[in-house]
Amino acid sequence: MQRRRFLLGLVFWEAGCMGQQGLEWRILRGDNIEGKGWSETVAPFDRLPTHAQATVPPSVWSLSHHSAGMCFRFVTASPQIGVRWSVGGELAMPHMPASGVSGVDLYGRDSKGTLRFMSVGQPRQQVGNQIIVTGARGAPREFCVYFPLYNSTTRVEIGTAPGQPALPPPPRKHKPIVFYGTSITQGGCASRPGMAFTAIAARTLERAHINLGFSGSGKMELALADLLGELDASVFVLDCLRNMSEDLVRERMEPFVRRLREKRPTTPILCAGDAFLDNPAEPMRSKLTREAVAKLTRSGIPNLHYLPMRGAWDNDGEGTVDGVHPTDLGMSRQAAVFVKALRKLV
């Protein structure tokens, strides 16, 4: 079969020969990846724009090459769906499996219209990982492929039966939720990409989301406030306390919020407290954040909110891998807390 390039909706594909499974594979080349806030990036699945390299800390820039939060939504009636993908770094971490660090996650809408988990792609090498999933025959329905949380994604291909292309889904009706934070926000230590609390919350609320969690590096530099301000969001979620000392909270919380409010005068800003285990007292970082929100509100900063996170993982000790990073159970519990707060804001 002769190779050809063509346009389906807003998605550029390069179609090649059918594989052994009888699927026609198309390389995803377009800029309509959901969860990507900027089109001008160094690589197709980077999270920050090219111009950010000059202003953000090196650790943030390095982590911005991870594809956390990105996904590809499409509609097809193909009886089988394939995903082939390649990544650029180590497949796993000591406390987080390869399926979450470097895997992909396929969801499909059921008969009630809810996105449901279908299959996870478990990576076995950096290049050329593949999953084939049997879907429902008949009428087209929507699918969503989540990309790796803690690795750079270098190539993604979607496979469908001949004559059953992957078409653009109905457009979102609402602006995305933008999450800015730490390793927990990025997705550590979910077992698969769809189990990051950000993804769970966005699916529950039927919203797109942009994940700007940076492991160990969510420290509220003003350069990040400027970048967030470039995004047209339905709400900004600031969840950085696990990476900040008490002194950093005192120094940076108020200037960060003020800068973001200058860029986005009316968009809701939700400042999350510190999720913690077995601590009856309010952590000082949470107290400082709560007081900063109250002070900023009194000074005239509108639409600013504080979310206490006490008990977000419950107190049975089963919500984390290491006392810091949530398991899937912890992610689900944390997502429920955010959903309850976000429903009032979006």
C-alpha positions in Angstrom: 0.0 0.0 0.0 1.4 3.4 -0.9 2.0 5.7 2.0 -0.1 8.9 2.0 -0.9 11.8 4.2 -4.3 13.2 4.7 -6.4 15.3 7.1 -9.3 13.9 9.2 -11.0 16.8 10.9 -8.1 18.5 12.7 -5.9 15.4 12.9 -2.9 14.9 10.6 -2.3 11.2 9.9 0.3 9.4 7.9 -1.2 6.1 6.8 1.0 3.1 6.0 0.6 -0.6 5.4 -1.8 -2.7 7.3 -0.2 -4.7 10.1 -0.4 -8.3 10.9 -3.6 -7.8 12.8 -5.4 -6.4 9.7 -5.4 -2.9 11.1 -4.5 0.3 9.3 -2.1 2.2 11.5 -1.8 6.0 11.4 0.8 8.1 13.1 -0.7 10.8 15.3 0.8 14.1 14.1 -1.7 16.7 14.9 -2.0 19.5 17.5 -5.4 18.5 18.8 -4.0 16.4 21.6 -6.2 17.0 24.6 -4.3 18.2 27.7 -1.7 20.1 25.7 -1.8 23.8 26.6 0.5 25.1 23.9 1.0 24.3 20.2 4.5 25.7 19.9 6.5 23.0 21.7 9.9 21.4 21.1 8.4 17.9 20.7 4.8 16.9 19.9 3.9 15.7 23.4 5.7 18.3 25.5 3.7 20.1 28.2 5.4 23.6 28.1 5.9 25.9 25.2 9.3 26.5 23.6 9.7 29.9 25.1 9.3 28.6 28.6 12.9 27.1 28.6 14.3 30.6 29.1 12.3 31.3 32.3 11.5 28.1 34.2 13.9 26.1 36.4 15.8 23.4 34.6 14.0 20.6 36.6 10.6 22.0 35.4 11.8 22.2 31.8 13.1 18.6 31.9 9.9 17.3 33.4 7.8 19.2 30.9 8.9 16.6 28.3 6.8 14.1 30.1 3.3 13.7 28.6 1.3 13.6 31.9 -2.3 14.5 31.4 -2.3 14.3 27.6 -4.8 12.1 25.8 -6.3 11.5 22.4 -10.0 11.3 22.0 -11.6 9.9 18.8 -14.7 8.2 17.5 -14.7 5.0 15.5 -16.9 2.0 14.8 -13.9 -0.3 14.3 -14.3 -3.7 16.0 -10.6 -3.5 17.0 -8.5 -0.7 18.2 -4.7 -0.7 18.3 -2.3 1.6 20.0 1.4 1.6 19.3 3.7 4.0 21.2 7.3 4.7 22.0 8.9 6.5 25.0 12.2 8.1 25.6 13.3 7.2 29.1 13.3 4.5 31.8 10.2 2.4 31.8 9.5 2.2 35.6 10.6 3.6 39.0 11.1 1.7 42.2 7.8 2.8 43.7 5.7 3.2 40.4 5.1 0.5 37.8 5.9 0.8 34.1 2.2 0.8 33.3 1.9 4.2 35.0 5.3 5.6 34.2 5.4 4.6 30.5 2.1 2.9 29.6 -1.0 4.0 27.8 -4.6 3.6 28.9 -7.6 3.1 26.7 -11.2 4.1 27.8 -14.4 3.8 25.8 -17.9 5.2 26.3 -20.4 2.6 27.5 -24.1 2.5 26.6 -24.9 5.1 29.3 -22.3 7.5 27.9 -19.7 7.0 30.7 -16.0 6.6 29.8 -15.0 3.2 31.2 -11.6 1.6 31.4 -11.0 -1.0 28.6 -7.3 -1.9 28.6 -3.9 -0.7 29.7 -0.8 -0.9 27.5 2.1 -2.4 29.5 5.4 -1.2 28.0 8.1 -3.8 27.6 10.7 -1.6 25.7 11.1 2.0 24.8 10.2 1.7 21.2 7.3 -0.1 19.5 5.0 -1.1 22.4 1.6 -2.2 21.2 -1.9 -3.2 22.5 -4.9 -4.5 20.5 -8.3 -4.1 22.1 -11.6 -5.5 20.8 -14.3 -2.8 20.8 -18.0 -2.9 20.2 -19.3 -3.5 16.7 -21.9 -1.3 15.2 -22.5 2.3 15.8 -19.4 4.6 16.3 -18.5 5.5 19.9 -15.9 7.6 21.6 -12.6 6.4 22.9 -9.8 8.0 24.8 -6.1 7.0 25.0 -4.2 8.5 27.9 -0.4 8.9 27.4 2.4 8.1 29.9 2.7 10.0 33.1 6.4 10.0 33.9 8.1 9.6 30.5 8.5 11.4 27.2 6.2 10.1 24.5 8.0 10.1 21.2 5.5 8.4 18.9 1.9 7.3 19.0 0.0 5.4 16.3 -3.7 4.4 16.3 -4.8 1.3 14.5 -8.4 0.7 13.2 -10.0 -1.6 10.7 -9.8 -0.6 7.1 -12.7 1.8 6.2 -13.2 2.6 9.9 -11.1 5.7 10.6 -10.6 7.4 13.9 -12.6 10.6 13.6 -12.6 13.8 15.8 -15.1 13.6 18.7 -17.7 16.2 19.5 -15.9 19.3 20.8 -15.8 20.1 24.5 -18.3 22.6 25.6 -16.2 24.0 28.5 -12.7 25.3 29.0 -10.1 22.9 30.6 -9.3 22.6 34.3 -5.6 23.5 34.8 -3.8 21.7 37.6 -0.4 23.0 38.8 1.6 21.1 41.4 3.9 18.4 42.4 4.8 14.7 41.7 1.3 13.8 43.1 -0.3 16.1 40.5 1.9 14.7 37.8 0.6 11.2 38.6 2.9 9.6 41.1 2.2 6.8 41.9 -0.8 5.8 39.8 -0.7 2.3 38.3 -1.8 3.6 34.9 -2.4 7.0 33.4 -6.1 7.1 33.7 -5.8 6.7 37.5 -4.0 10.0 38.2 -6.4 12.0 40.4 -6.4 14.8 37.8 -7.7 12.4 35.1 -10.2 10.9 37.4 -11.6 14.3 38.4 -11.7 15.5 34.8 -13.5 12.3 33.6 -16.0 12.7 36.5 -16.7 16.3 35.6 -16.6 15.6 31.8 -14.0 18.3 31.3 -10.6 18.4 29.6 -7.7 19.0 31.9 -4.1 20.2 31.6 -1.6 18.6 34.0 1.2 20.9 35.0 2.5 18.7 37.9 6.3 18.7 38.1 7.9 16.1 40.4 9.7 17.7 43.2 9.5 21.1 41.4 6.1 22.6 42.1 7.4 25.6 43.9 5.4 28.6 42.7 8.0 30.5 40.8 6.5 33.6 39.1 7.6 32.3 35.7 5.0 29.5 36.3 2.3 32.0 37.2 3.0 33.8 33.9 2.7 30.5 32.0 -0.5 29.5 33.7 -1.8 33.0 32.8 -1.4 32.2 29.1 -4.0 29.4 29.4 -7.7 30.1 29.1 -8.9 27.8 31.9 -12.3 27.2 33.6 -10.4 27.0 36.9 -6.8 27.0 38.1 -5.9 24.4 40.8 -2.8 25.2 42.8 -1.5 22.1 44.7 2.1 22.7 45.5 2.5 22.4 49.2 4.3 19.1 49.2 7.2 20.7 47.4 7.3 23.9 49.5 8.8 24.7 52.9 6.9 26.9 55.3 9.3 29.8 54.3 8.6 29.3 50.6 4.8 29.4 51.3 5.2 32.7 53.1 7.4 34.0 50.4 5.7 32.9 47.2 2.0 32.1 47.7 0.7 35.7 47.7 2.9 37.0 44.9 2.0 33.9 42.7 -1.7 34.3 43.2 -1.5 38.1 42.6 0.5 37.6 39.3 -1.9 34.9 38.1 -4.9 37.1 38.9 -3.3 40.0 36.9 -3.2 37.6 33.9 -6.6 36.1 34.5 -8.8 38.6 36.3 -11.9 36.5 36.9 -11.0 32.8 36.5 -11.5 30.8 39.7 -8.3 29.9 41.6 -8.5 26.9 44.0 -5.6 26.6 46.5 -5.3 23.2 47.9 -4.1 22.4 51.4 -1.6 19.7 52.3 -2.9 16.1 52.1 -1.4 14.2 55.0 -1.8 11.0 57.1 -2.3 10.5 60.8 -1.8 14.2 61.8 -4.6 15.6 64.0 -3.2 19.1 63.8 -3.5 21.3 60.7 -0.1 21.3 59.0 1.6 24.7 59.1 1.8 24.9 55.3 -2.0 24.4 55.1 -2.5 27.0 57.8 -0.3 29.5 55.9 -2.1 28.9 52.7 -5.5 29.3 54.3 -4.5 32.5 55.9 -3.0 33.8 52.6 -6.2 33.1 50.8 -8.2 34.9 53.4 -5.8 37.9 53.3 -5.8 38.1 49.5 -9.6 37.9 49.5 -9.8 40.8 52.0 -7.5 42.8 49.8 -9.9 42.5 46.9 -8.7 39.4 45.0 -11.9 37.9 43.6 -12.9 34.3 43.1 -10.1 32.8 45.2 -10.8 29.6 47.2 -9.1 27.4 49.7 -9.6 23.6 49.8 -8.7 21.8 53.0 -7.2 18.4 52.3 -7.3 16.8 55.7 -8.5 13.3 55.4 -8.2 13.3 51.6 -6.5 9.8 51.7 -8.6 8.7 54.7 -6.8 7.5 57.8 -6.5 3.8 57.3 -3.0 4.1 55.9 -3.8 2.3 52.7 -3.9 5.4 50.5 -0.2 5.7 49.7 2.8 3.8 48.4 5.3 5.4 50.7 3.5 7.8 53.0 3.8 10.5 50.4 2.6 9.4 47.0 -0.9 8.0 46.6 -1.8 4.5 45.4 -4.8 4.2 43.0 -6.9 4.0 46.1 -5.4 7.3 47.4 -5.8 8.9 43.9 -9.5 8.0 43.9 -10.0 9.4 47.3 -8.2 12.6 46.5 -10.0 13.0 43.3 -13.4 12.8 45.1 -12.3 15.7 47.4 -11.3 17.8 44.3 -14.5 16.9 42.4 -16.7 18.1 45.3 -14.9 21.5 45.3 -14.6 21.9 41.6 -18.3 21.2 40.9 -19.0 24.5 42.6 -16.5 26.4 40.5 -16.8 25.0 37.0 
